[in-house]
Amino acid sequence: MNKKQGFPESDSYTKFSISFSRDVERFLDRVKDEIRDKGGKRISRSEIIRAALRYVQSLKVDLENVEDEDELLERFKTANKK
């Protein structure tokens, strides 16, 4: 791990902007605070998001005819149950 940036050293990354609701921002802050409070090391919001996305990548999600974000979320939930 490249401790300065929190990236695995063997991977290359690109930076881009993404918008989140205030609720998501508060959730990410709660997660990182809980990790620290339970003896974990300091972790960034970006690291939490990357970990969550890597998990989603491992799912076998049915992407046929997805029409919006809410439907995609339901497909993720269904894939997680399998």
C-alpha positions as CSV (number, residue, x, y, z in Angstrom):
1,M,0.0,0.0,0.0
2,N,1.2,3.5,-0.8
3,K,0.5,5.0,2.6
4,K,0.7,8.6,1.3
5,Q,-2.2,8.1,-1.1
6,G,-3.9,4.9,0.3
7,F,-3.5,3.2,-3.1
8,P,-2.2,-0.3,-3.8
9,E,1.2,0.4,-5.4
10,S,0.7,-2.0,-8.3
11,D,-2.5,-0.2,-9.5
12,S,-2.8,2.9,-11.6
13,Y,-5.6,5.4,-10.7
14,T,-7.3,8.3,-12.3
15,K,-9.0,11.1,-10.4
16,F,-12.5,12.4,-11.2
17,S,-15.2,14.4,-9.4
18,I,-18.4,12.8,-8.2
19,S,-21.3,14.4,-6.4
20,F,-22.9,12.9,-3.2
21,S,-25.7,13.9,-1.0
22,R,-25.0,15.3,2.4
23,D,-26.4,12.0,3.8
24,V,-23.8,10.1,2.0
25,E,-21.1,12.5,3.2
26,R,-22.3,12.0,6.8
27,F,-22.4,8.2,6.3
28,L,-18.8,8.1,5.0
29,D,-17.7,10.2,7.9
30,R,-19.5,7.9,10.4
31,V,-17.8,4.9,8.8
32,K,-14.3,6.4,9.0
33,D,-14.9,7.6,12.6
34,E,-16.1,4.2,13.7
35,I,-13.1,2.5,12.1
36,R,-10.8,4.8,14.0
37,D,-12.8,4.5,17.2
38,K,-12.7,0.7,17.1
39,G,-8.9,0.7,16.9
40,G,-8.5,0.8,13.1
41,K,-6.1,3.2,11.3
42,R,-7.2,6.5,9.8
43,I,-8.9,5.8,6.5
44,S,-10.2,8.3,3.9
45,R,-13.6,8.6,2.3
46,S,-12.0,7.7,-1.0
47,E,-10.6,4.5,0.5
48,I,-14.1,3.6,1.8
49,I,-15.6,4.3,-1.6
50,R,-12.9,2.3,-3.5
51,A,-13.4,-0.7,-1.2
52,A,-17.2,-0.6,-1.7
53,L,-16.8,-0.4,-5.5
54,R,-14.3,-3.3,-5.5
55,Y,-17.0,-5.3,-3.7
56,V,-19.6,-4.4,-6.2
57,Q,-17.3,-5.4,-9.0
58,S,-17.2,-8.9,-7.5
59,L,-21.0,-9.3,-7.8
60,K,-22.7,-10.9,-10.7
61,V,-25.3,-8.2,-11.5
62,D,-28.0,-8.5,-14.1
63,L,-27.6,-5.2,-16.0
64,E,-30.2,-5.9,-18.7
65,N,-32.7,-3.0,-19.2
66,V,-31.7,-1.0,-16.2
67,E,-33.4,2.3,-16.4
68,D,-32.3,4.4,-13.4
69,E,-30.1,4.5,-10.3
70,D,-32.8,3.1,-8.0
71,E,-33.3,0.1,-10.2
72,L,-29.5,-0.5,-10.4
73,L,-29.4,-0.4,-6.6
74,E,-32.1,-3.1,-6.4
75,R,-30.0,-5.2,-8.9
76,F,-27.0,-4.8,-6.6
77,K,-29.0,-5.9,-3.6
78,T,-30.4,-8.9,-5.5
79,A,-26.9,-9.9,-6.6
80,N,-25.6,-9.6,-3.1
81,K,-28.2,-12.1,-1.8
82,K,-26.9,-14.8,-4.3
